[in-house]
Amino acid sequence: MLVLITYDVNTEDAGGKRRLRKVAKQCVNYGQRVQNSVFECSLNPAQCASVKHLLLQLIDPDKDSLRFYYLGDRYKGKVEHYGAHPTYDAEGPLIV
């Protein structure tokens, strides 16, 4: 299923900057960055639970925000993209 993960980490102090780096690093492990704090992730239910657990351990719920948008398996008709940075097929072949 396609899951959109978005976050807003308060970086007014050094702890916030560390949290921001850690959250971004975990999101990169699970998906593709499509905007600064937005990731498209193609996940199975176990991966989704795992990344959610990891991210909830990293943020400060009093200062930060974390959102998960569950677009499911039939997401292709629900996503429109315009402008720079062309979209990618999360389920397509990966060429290294």
Secondary structure, DSSP 8 states (H G I E B T S, - for coil): -EEEEEEE---SSHHHHHHHHHHHHHHHHHSEEEETTEEEEE--HHHHHHHHHHHHHHS-TTT-EEEEEEEES--TTT----SSS----TTS----
